[in-house]
């Protein structure tokens, strides 16, 4: 019985195959030769005639055809396919054969347009410009090289192009433009910001959302000068909600209750490990050449990793491709000069070079901070050139060096080196590729010679990276984008070395090396006019090895390790997602989740506002990698001329690194015995309000944030607040365009004092007086506040401005209310054994002057 059923099934399969073979062997009706005259006929008339004359079955809905078209061509023994292609040309109707019947259907025929969005004056690529197809309520963004790709319906499409600080432009794309490269040139807005009109439409909202998503309008923000008049992007970031400077005068960033080493700072894709110049009074980022700054406090894209708190991505200008310019300026702190212009051929490439140097000791010979003298210099260079429409090459570099001289003539040198070589390649109208080779280096050399010793001894710390990465962006259509790529990095560590070496002593922290690999994929899809989803993941691997003698920790005892014990491998999976929903026309809600791993650890005492002594070490046998799970939400309400926003976040942090009390960072080869690891938790709420009324714009920010740690071996194992726990922070900024050339800016900050571990008394042990401390971070410094005011004058004419020339003077006052905010405390013993507290403050009222010129 079973055999009979099997034979019947085999016979049935054979019959089907034979019938299909015969059917495939016959000519398709579309190959039929027909003759027909279409003169003065509509398409329905022509199809009816074909059906009756050649007995070809058809199925269609008459409503899908354009009955206004009258045809005018004759066919003689032409294929039916050729006739149909003629009839349906430039329409959105397709056809297919099913059971020898012609089926007509409506299809979405499209074409793809590609190009770049650039500054109309200089030819600079504009990063993250919005391209909105208003009729479809769909949009796309230009990538970090200004490249865009739009897949549009086969018709003329109206596109609204907008970018913060630039005039909105309307562009029409038609199918005949498909095979070219279309350059969209946006004109900068006049410095009179009252010309900006935000009226609640889709264009205004796109501009506001660019600001809410962490993009900084630097052309506008640089009007706010800071200490002695220097414009500084780090200080501008410290004005944002959820970003604090911890103490006055520093260039470190503490984002949403996390440490400064948990931020990834990138300059043209290269890592900047220490962003500070001159004790933190200014940063390594030259204000004259910054083009794009983006900060990600949450919803971190999958192409970024390695730090568990935030990402700060900064890009420098490429240089003017049309005209040579010389620019520069000076404040009471820094002098700077630079030049830019076309490279080889106008419109194809450009160069940009700059130099800066501190001049504080020139203007004030008695200028001192921490009772030392300091100065710095740095240099930037960038070249780019386009090879045809599909290739562009970039080379950029940065070198910076600080020098501090103490009263006893001991010196401290530190600085960053960074360079990037990039190749852009437009693989197809929809696929963009970037290949980057990246080098970054941070080193610090500290003179630790004793005054009575003739020997010059120095302590060196250094971290050096070599990276190779490739990123791809596939533009799947309007509101659909796929990003993917891979990266490999070689880290080389010198956590601490003495020179010259004393062979009788073991003082060096042993060198280490690590390989870090990562691959990522991310899909950004706006499903409809209300709902957008971003899904991604990042896979990473970290292989660490130590050189020289190395010790494992076993219950706080040091055990000499073998070669195998010097090596350790870790793996991590980092899921990322973000959902954004628009409702009630003016409301936006977003919820996101990130998991991020961090394999590099910074060993540094955070008691001071600034320290150049940064010892970076990798995760290994004794130190596990940090990682965090972060959930956040945001609700935005767009209002006429501004917005209201509420943000909330919660972070669960694992393997947090903390130094034990009185940890010795120098001349300690067993530094890992000074480290403890445990868990942390962070949560907070942020409120933001922005409103513009005529020439006046105001922003009010408030954040409530808590950051706790619980680590066995520290604070008796009890939970304590982290060094950067600042519960309450309020920031208010106001700008007033007095007229088209005079602009007034003010900024006020009021925040809780930072945590402090306070000595309760002193004790004597073997002749040495030692402090007795309270619980860790159980006290706080006084409330911190500061009010700054500045006024900028645009001295160039409108005609000069239209040619890209600038002539600006900025004057103001720093710390107008003369607040003596504490920088740090020193504790001394009184005669009766009680502690004497000595407060060191940063400064009182400081005048600021800044002059900038470009011609």
N, C-alpha and C positions, 0 to 999 in steps of 0.2 A: 504494500500500500504506500509506504514511504517512497519507494523507488518510482512508483507511478506519478506521485505528486512532484517529485524532483524532475522527471522527464517533461512533465507539462510546463513547469516553470522555465526549464531550459528552452523548450520550443517557443514559449511566449517571448522570452528575451531575444531569441534568434529572429522572430517575426518582426519585433520592434526595430531591431538593428537593420533588417532588410528594407523595411518601409522608410526608415530615416535615410538610409543610403540612397534609395531611389529618389526621395524628395530632394536630397542634397545634390543629386546628380542633375536634376532638372534646372533649367534656367530660372532665376528669380524674375518676377514680373517687372522689377525695376530695371532689368537688363533688356526688356522688350524694346524693339524699335518702333517708334511712333512718329507720325507726321501730323502737325496741327498748326493752325494759324490763330494766334492770340490777339490779333489787332482788335482794338476797341472792345475788349471783353474783360469782365470781372473774373476773379479766381473761381467763384462758384460755377459760373458758366463753363469755364475751361474744364474743371473737374468732372462736371456732368457729361460733357462731350467725350472726354477720355473714357469714362465708364461705359457709355453707350457704344462707342466705336470699337473699343478693344476688350470689352467685357472684363474689366478689372474692378473687383469689388473694393469699396472704400467705406471708411467709417470716420465721421468727423462731426464737430459741432460748428454750425455756420457762424456762431457768434465770435469764434476765435479769429476769424479772418477779417482783414481790412478791406471792406467793400468799396472804398474810395479809390483804390488803385486800378487804373486802366492799363492793360499791357499792350505791347506793340512789337512783337517779334514772331517770326515764323520758324517752325522746325520741320525738317525733312529727314526722316529716318534717323532721328536722334533717340538716344536712350531715354526711358521714362525718368530715370534719376536726374539726367541733365535738365529736363523740362521742369521737374519739381524744384530743383535747386534754383532755377531762374525765378519761378513763381514765389518762392519763399525767401528770396534774398532780402537781407536787412529786416527780417521779421523775427519774432520769437516763437516760431512754430516749427516743430520737427515732425518727422514721419518715420515709420518703421513697418516691416512686413510681418504679419502674424497669420499663419494658415493661408498664405497667398492672398491676403487682403491688406490693403493700404490703410494704416491707422495714422491719423493726424492728431497731434497733441500740442499743447502750449508748453514751451520750455523757456527756461531763463537763460538766454544767451548773454554772455558777458565778454568783456575785454579787460585787460590789465594795463594800468598806467603806472609807471615808476619814475623816480627822480629824487631830488633832494630839496629841502627847505633851507634857504640861506638868508643871511642879512643882505639887504639890497646894496648897502654901501661897501662892506668889506668882503662879502662872499663867504662869511663864516657860516658853518653848518649850525642849524638851530635844533637843539636836542629836545625831543618830546613835544614838538609842535602838533597841535590838534588839527586834523583834516576831517571836517564834518560834511557828510552828504545829507543836507537838511531834509530833502524830500523823502529819504529813507530812514531818517532818524538814526543813522549809523555813522560811525567814525573810526578813525585810525590815528596812530601817532607815528611821528618820525622817530627813528632809533637814535642811539647816541652818536651817530655819525651824520645825522640829518637825513638819512635815506628813508623813503616811504614807498609803499606799494599798495595800490588800490585796485580791487577787482570789482568792476561796475557793470550795471545793466547796459545792454547794447543800445545806447541812446545817449544823447547829450546830457551830462550830469553837472549840476551846480555844486561846487565844493567851497565851503567856508573854511579858510585857513587862519588859525589864530595862535598867538604865542605871547606869553606874559612880557609886557614892555614893548610890544610891537603892534602896529596897526593891523587890524583884521583885513584880510583880502579875499575877494570872491573870484574863483577860478572856474572856468568851464572846460570839462574834459569830454571829448568826442571820440568815437571809435577810430577815426583816422589818425589819432595820436598814439595808438597802441605801441608801435614799434620804436618809438623814440624815447629819449630821456628828458623829462620835463622839469626844468628848474623853476621853483617857486620863490620869488624874492619878496621878503617882507621888509617894510620900512620901519625903523625905530620910531617909537612915539616921541614927541617933543618932551623935553624934560618937565614941562608944565603938566603934571599929572591930572589936573582938573579936566583935561581933554578926554580921559577915560570915562566912558559911559557904560555902567553895568546896570542893565534894566530888567534882569530876570529872564531873558531869553536864553536859548541854548548856547549862544556865543558867550555871553557874560558868565554863564554857569561853568562853561568849560575852563575859562580863565580862573575863576574862583577855585574850582576843584584842583587845578594845577598847584595853587598855593597850599590848599588843604592837604595835598598829598606829599608835602615836604619839599617842594621846589622853591628855591630862593631866587627872587628877582634881584640880582646883584647890582644892576645899574641903579636901582632905586635904593637898595639897602646900604650901599657904600656912602650915602649922604650922611649916615650916622657915624660920626667920628668918636673915638674912644680916648684912651689915655694919651695925652699930649697931641691928639689930633689924628692918630693913625687909624685909617679904615681897616677893619679886620674881619674876615669871614667867620673866624671862630667866635669872636665876640657877638656877631650877628646870630650865630647858631645858639649861643647862650641866651639870647633874647626869645627863643622859641619855647613853646610850652613843653614841659617834660624834660628840658635840657638845662642843666645847671653847671655853674663853674666852681661850685663848692666854696672857694674862698676868692677874695678879690685879687685881681691882677693875674689870674692864671689862664693858660690856654688849654687846659684839660677839660674834657667833657664828661659829665656824669649823666647818663640818660636813663630815666625812669628807674631809679634806684639801683643802678648797676655801676660797676667800677670803670675807671678810665681805660684799663687794658682790655675791656670787653667790647670796645668799639673798633670797627674796622674803618680806617681812614685811607682813602685811595686818592692819589693824584695822577691823572692820566693812566689809571689802572695799576699803578705801582703803590705798594704799601708804604705809608708814612708812620713810623713807629713812635716818634716824638714830634708833635706838631709845634713845639714851642721855640721861640727865640727870646733872648734877653729876659730870662727869668719868667717867661710866660707873658710878658707885657705885650708881645705881638706874636703872630704865628708865622709859619714858614710859607704861607700862601700870599704871593704878591698880589695886591688888590688891582693892579693895572692889567693883569692878564687873565683873571678868572672869567670864565664864560658860563659855566653851568655848575650848580651845586644842588645835590639832592640828598636828603636825609631820610632814612627808613628807620622809624622807631618801632614799627610792627609791619605785618604783611611783607616780610622780607622776601624779595624775589629769589627763586631757586638758583640763579646764577651766582649768588653771593653766599659765602660761608666763612667759617673760621673764627667768628666772634659771636658771642651769645647775646649781645645787647642791641647794637645798632650798626648801621652801615652809613658812612658819609662818603659819597662819590663826588669828586670834584674834577672838572675838566678845564684845561687852559684854552685860551683862544688859539686858533690856527695861524692868525696873521692875515693882513689884508692882501687879497689876491690881485687888487687893481692899482693901488697907490702906495707909495712909500710914506710912512709916518714916523716921526720921532715923538716920544712921549716920556713923561716922568713927573717928578714932583718931590715935595718934601713936607714933613711934619716936624714937630719939635723932637721927634724920636728917630726918624729914618729919612734918608734921601734915596731916591731911586731914579733910574733912567732906562730907556729901552727904545727899540726900533723894530719896525715890521714893514713888510712889503712883498711885492711879487717875487717869485723864484723862477728864474730862467725865462718864463713866458707868462704874460699877464693872463689871469683867469685860470691858469693850470695848477699853480702851486704858490706857496708863500713861505716866508721865514719870519721868526719872531725871536728876539733876544732881549734879556733884561738883566739888570744888576741892581742890588740894593746894599746899603750899608747903614749901620746905626750911627747917629751923630749926637747921642745924648751927652757924651762927655765934652763935646765941642760947645754946646749951648750952656752947659752947667758943669763946671769943673768940680763942683762939690757934690754932684749927683752920686748917691750911693743907695744900694739896696742890699740888705744883709751884710753891710759893711764891706762890700767888694766892688770892684770895677768890672764892667762887662761891655762887650761889643760883639757885633756879628756882621756877617756879609753872606749874601747868597746870589745865585745866578740861575736863570732859566733859559733854555733854548728849545726851539721847535721848528721842524721843517716838515712840509708835506707837498706831495706832487701827485697829480692825476695822470694816469697812463690810459688814455682813451676814456670811454664812458664807464668801464667796468672795473678798473683797478685804481686804487689810490694808496699811497704809502705815506706813513707818518713816522717821524723820529722825534722824540722829546726827551729832555733831560733836566735834572735839577741837582744842584750842589749847594749845600749850606753849611756854615761853620760858625759856632759860637766860641768865645773865649772869655773866661772869668779869671780875674787875678785877685787873690786874697791879700790882706794887709801883710802877711808873712811871706809874700811873693809866690806862694803855691798857686798853681794854675789848674784850670779845668777846661778841656776842649771837648765839644760834642757836636755832632752834626749828622745830617741825612744826605745820602746820595740816592738818586733814583733815575731810571731811564726806561723807556719803552719804545720798542720797534713794532709797528703795526702795519698789517696789510689788509685792506678792504677789497673784497671781490664780490661783484654782483653776479652770482652764478646763473641766475635766471630772473625774469621779471618778479618772481615771488620769493626767491631764495637769496639771502644776503649772508655773507660769511666774513668774519674777522679773525685773523691769526695774529697773536701777540707774543713777543718775547720780552720778558720783564726782569729788571734787576732792581733790587732795593737793598740799602745798607744803612744801619744806624750804629754808631760807635761813640763811646765816651772814654776819654782818657783823663784820669784824675791824679794829680800830683799828691802823693802821700808822704813825701819826705819830711823828716823831722828837722826843725830849724837848726838843731845843734849837729846834724849829720851832714857831711860833705857829699854823701851819695844821693843821687837823684833817682827816686823810685816812683813808679807810676802804676796805677791800677786801671786795667783795660776791660771794658765790657763791650760786646759787639754781637749783632745778629745780621746775617746776610742771606738774602733770598735770590734764587734763580728760578724763574717760572716760564712755562710755555703753555699757552692755552688757545683754544679755538672755540668760537661762539658762532652759532647759526641762528638765523631768524627766518622762519617761513611764514609769509603772509598768506593765510588761507582764504582771505576774502575780507570784506568789511566786518570789523569787530571779531575777527578770528586770527589769532597769532600763536605760532608754536616756536618756542625757544629751546635750544638744546646745545650741549657742548661738553668739553672735557678740559681738565687742567691738571698739570703736574708741577710740583714745586720742590726744590731742594733747599732745605733750611740748614744753615751752619751757625753754630752757637759758640760764642766765647763768653760764658756767664761771668767770668772774673779771673784775670791773670795779672800777676805781679811781674814787673820788669825793672831791673834785672832780677833773675831768679836767685833766691837764697837756697842753695842745695841742702843746707842743713835743716831747712824748714819745709813743711808741706803746707803751702798757702794758696795754691791755685784751685779754682773750681774747674773741674775737668770739662774739656770740650765735648760737644755733642753734635750729632748730625741727624737729620730726619728727612724722610721723603713723604710728601703729602700728595695724594691723588684724589680727584673728585670728578664726577660726571653728573650732569643734571638734565632735566627736561621739565618744561613748564608750558601749559596750555592756557591761553587767555581768550575767553569766549564770552561775548555779549550776546546772550541767548535771544533777548528781545529788547525793546526800548527801555525796559525797567530792570532787567536782571543780568548781572555779569558774574561769571565764575572764573577764578584762577586756580588751577590745580597743578601741583608740581611735586617733584621730589629731587633730593640730592643724595648721592651715594659717595662716601668717602672712605679712604684707607690711610692710615698713618703708621709709618715704620720708623722707629727711633733706635739709635745706637749711640753709645757713649765711648769716648776714647780715653786711653791712659788707664790709670787705676780707677776703679769704680767700686762703690760700696752699696750693698743692699741694706735696708733697714729692717732689723729684727727686734721688735720690742725696744726700740730706741738704741739698740747696739749696732755698731757698724761692722758688717761682715764683708770681707773681701770677696768680690764677685768674679765668677769665671766669664769667659768670652760669651757664652750663650746667655748669661744673665744680663749682659750689657744691652741686649736687644729686646725690643718689645713692639708688637703690632696691635693696632686697634682698628676696628671697623665701625662705621656708623651709617644709619639710614635716617634721612631728614625729610619727613613728609611736610608739605606746605599746602595750605589752601586758604582761599579768601572768597567770600561771597558778598556782593554788593547789590543792593536793591533800592530802586527809586520808587517812591510812592507819594501820592498827593501832590504831584507835580514839582514840589520844591524841597522834598525831604529825601535824603540819602542815608541809608543804613549799611554798615559793613561789619562783618565778623570775620576774624581770621585766626589761624592757628599755625604756629611755627615750632619745629624742633630744630635746634642748631647745636653743633658740637664745636668746642674750642680746644685745640691741642697744644697751644702755646700759652705759657704762664709767665706773668710779670712779677718779679720779686722786687718790691719797692715799698718804702715807708711812706704812707699818705699823710703824715702829720703836717707837712709843709705844702704850700700852694704849688710849689714847683721843685722838682729834683731831676737832674739830668742822669742820675745814677740808676739806669734801668737795666736790670739783669733778667734777660729772657731765657727760659729753659723749656725744653719740650716735655710732653707727657712721656712716661717711661715706666720702668719697673716700680719706682717708688711713688710716682705721681700719676693719677688717673686723669683722663681728659674731662674737662668741664662740659656739661650740656644742660640745656634748659628746654622746658616745654612752656610755651607762652600762648595765652589766649587773649584776644583784645576785641573790642567793639568800638564803633564810631557811629554817631548820628549827627548829620549835618542838616541844617535848615538854611536854605538860601533865602536871603532877604534882599530887598532893593538896595543895591549899593554895598552889600556885605554878606555876612554869614554868622550863624551861631552853630557851635559844635560842642558835643560832649563825647569824650573818649574815656574808656575804661580798660584796664588790663590786669592780668594776673599771671605771675611767672613762678614756676617751680624749678629751682636750680640745684643741680647735683655736682658734687666734687668741687665745691668752691674752695679756693686756695686762701689761706690766711697764715701770716707769720706769727710765731709765738711772741710773747712779751720779751722785749730787749733783744730781739734777733740781731745777729751780727751778719751784715751783708758783705763786708770786706775782709779779705784774708781768712776766709772760712771755707776750706775745701769740702766740708760736710754740710753745706747749706741746706740740703734736703732734710736734715734732722731738725731744721728750724721751721719746717712747714707742716701745717695740719690741713686736712680737708674734711669738708662736711657739706651740709645742705643749706640752702637759702630759700627764702620766699619773698616775693615782691608783689604788691598790689597798689592800685591807685586809680584816681579819677581826675580828669582834666576838663576844664571849661574854657571855651574860646569865643570871643565876640569881636567882630570887626564891622565897622560901619563908616561909610564915606558920605559926607553931606557937602556938596560943592567943593571948595578947596581944602576942606578939613577931613582928615581920616584918623580914626582912633581904633586901637586894639586893646582889649582887656583880656588877660590870661590868668587863670588860677589853676593850680594843681595841688592835689592831696596825694601823697605817696608815702608808702612805708616799705622799708627794706630790712629784713631780719636774717640772721645767720645762727646756726646751731652746729658747733664743731666740738667733737670730743677732744679734751685737752686744752681748751680755751674757755675762759670764763666759767670754770668748774663744770663744763658740759652743759651749762644753761644757755638758752637762747638770748641773744643780745642784738641790738640794732647795729647795722653795718656802718662803716665810717662815713658813708655818703647818704645816710638816711636823713632827708630833709622833708619833714611832713608837709609844711605849708609854704607855698611860693606864689606870690602875686606879682604880675608884671603888667605895666601900662605903658603904651607908646602912643604918641600923638604927633602927627605931621600937619603942617599948615603951609599951603602954597600962597604966600603973601601976594605974589604976582608971578609973572612968567619966568622971572629970573631969581627970585629970593624965596628960599624954602626953609622953614623952621621945623626942627625935629627935637622931641624930648623923649626920655626913657626913664622909667622909675621901676625899681625892683625892691620888694620887701619879702624876706624869707626867714624861716626858722634857722636858728644857729646850728652849726654842724655838731655831731657828737664828739665827746671829749672824754678821755680817761684821766681822771684827776687823782693826784697823790693825796692820801689821807694823812701821811706823816712820813717820818724817816726812821731808819734803824741803822745800827752800826754792826757790821759783820767783818771780823778780822781786820779791823782798822779802816774799813771802807764804808762810807755813809751811802746807804741805798734807800730809794723811795719805796713806800708801801702804797700800792695803787688800789683804788676802788674797783668795782666791777667794770668790765670793759665797756667803754662808751656809755657810761651811766650818767654823765653830765653833758651839758651843751654850752657852746659859746653863746654870747648874746645875740639877739635878733639882728640880722644883717639887712641894711638898706642902703640905697644909693640913687641919686637923681642926677641925670646928665642932660645937658641942653646944648644944641649946636645949630648953627645957621649957615646954609650954603648959598653962595652967590655964583650964578652962571654968568660969567663975564664975556662969553663969546656971543656973536650975533647969530640970528636964526640962519642966515645964509652960511656962516661958518659951520654951524651945527649940522646943516644938511650935507656938508662935505666931509663930515666925520671929525671935525676939529672940536676940541674942548679947551676950556679955560675956566677953572673952578677954584674958588676960595672958600674954605670952610673954617669957621671960628666957633669956639664954644667954651664951656666949662665942664670939667669932669668932677663929680662928687660935689655938686653945688651946695648941699647942706653941711658940708665939712664933717661927714660922719667918719669917725675913727674906728672902722671895722677891724676887729682883731685878725691878724694874719696867723700868728701862733703864740703859744704861751711858753714861758720858761719857769721852772719851779726850783726855788732855792730853799735852803733850810734856815729858819730863824734861830735865834739864840735859845729858845725854849723847845726846839724840835718841830715846831709847826711849819707847814709850807708857806713860803712867800711866793706869790704869783706875780710874774712880770709879763705884761702884755706888749707885744710888738704889733703895731698897726701898719697898714700899707701906706696911706697918704691922706692928706686933707684935700682942699680944693686945688685942682690943677688946671691951668689954662690949656686950651688945645687950639692948634693952628695947623691947617693942612692946605697945601696948594698943589693942584694937578693941572697939567697942560698936555695937549696933544695937537700937533700941527703937521 
